[in-house]
Amino acid sequence: MTQVRRALARLYDACGFAAGLFMVAIFVTIVIQIFGPIVGYIFRVGDELSGYFMAASFFLALAHTFGRGEHIRVGLILERLTGRARRGLEIWSLAAGSLFAALFGFYSARMCWVSYQLNDVSTGLVPFKLWIPQLGMAIGGTVFAIAMIEQLLVALAGGAIVESKTRE
């Protein structure tokens, strides 16, 4: 494995770790909402924060789970192919997925930047600056695009394609 691929693997793992931290933050928020009223504390922004944490967790986990073959793939056509036909379809799928992931990463980063420039805030009880929760989506989407492109380049160079560990 080259140094670049090792560095990318560490990036994917770091995003996976951050996603796990956001999952813990969701848990803590829910616990505060459940037990807060018992001690006289009402956590009014808990739902909003949990939603932001969930979005960040989801998007940050994309590259990490993709690199480990944990994404669910529907292989209705792929399972029936073998050899060059199967590899060709997998490369085509990786190319299409890379394109869509790159577009998503670009436009989510752009949305985050525009929210920052406009000083856009949420409409909830507490006006959160929207670029902050959008940052998790922008980073996660961009790192996922990098992971897809990396896998495409590996496949084009004749390397192994990450197989899905889950069954359809």
C-alpha angles and dihedrals in degrees: 000000000000124000091252092054091047090051090049090049089053089049091052090048091049090052090048090051091049089050088054090051090053089051088054089049089054089052092049091048092051092047090052090049092050100043100028095082090053089064094036099262121127113197099204099177096048095106093050093047092047089054092051091047092049093051092049091047093050097049096040090053095054099087093040094053093041092055091054096048093248097130114104113245125192104220103181092134099022094059091057094054129078138185120358095356092056093045091048092052091047091051091047089050091049091049093050091044091049091052094050093043091050091050091048092048092048096047095043090052089047091050090050091050093049091049088052093049093047093043087233115189134193122258095230129107091283115041101231116191100251097215089070098062090035089058092072090055093046094049094042094047093048094047089048089054089051090051092050093048091047091053090047091053091047090050093047089051089056097259128139119286115228107252122214111252092203125080122230 
